[in-house]
Amino acid sequence: MHKFHYKDVIQSALEIDYLEVQSYEMNVYLVWLAVGDNTGLVYDENDNPKRFYSAGQIRETFAHCKVDQAVMKHDTPYDEMIGNPPKSAEQMALPFSMTLPY
C-alpha cells in the first residue's frame, strides 16, 4: 500500500482515478486514493492517517486535482450496540461530489 502524504497532495495536481471518503463517527473522515498503480490513505506530517473534519475540507484539499470517481463509505461501530442487525460484509459506496458549493 502506498502512502500519499498530505503535503505532497496539496502541492501537486494529481490525476486521481478513485477517491474514497471513509466516514467514521461524527465528522471524522479518512481519504483513500487510487492513482495509477498506487493505492492508499492520505497521511499527515506525523505519518498518521490524515483526519479530515468536513466534506468541504476534503473538496478544498483536492480542488486542484482531477478526480475521475469519488465515493463515500460510512462505517459505524454502534449498529449492534443499538439493536440493529450486524453489518453486511460489503459497505455501500455512495457518490461523493467533488464540486465546491462556492
Stockholm file with secondary structure:
# STOCKHOLM 1.0

chainA/1-102         MHKFHYKDVIQSALEIDYLEVQSYEMNVYLVWLAVGDNTGLVYDENDNPKRFYSAGQIRETFAHCKVDQAVMKHDTPYDEMIGNPPKSAEQMALPFSMTLPY
#=GR chainA/1-102 SS CCCEEHHHHHHSCCEESEEEEEEETTTEEEEEEEETTEEEEEECTTSSBCCBCCHHHHHHHTTTSEESCEEEEEECTTTGGGTCCCCCSSCCEEECCCCCCC
#=GC SS_cons         CCCEEHHHHHHSCCEESEEEEEEETTTEEEEEEEETTEEEEEECTTSSBCCBCCHHHHHHHTTTSEESCEEEEEECTTTGGGTCCCCCSSCCEEECCCCCCC
//
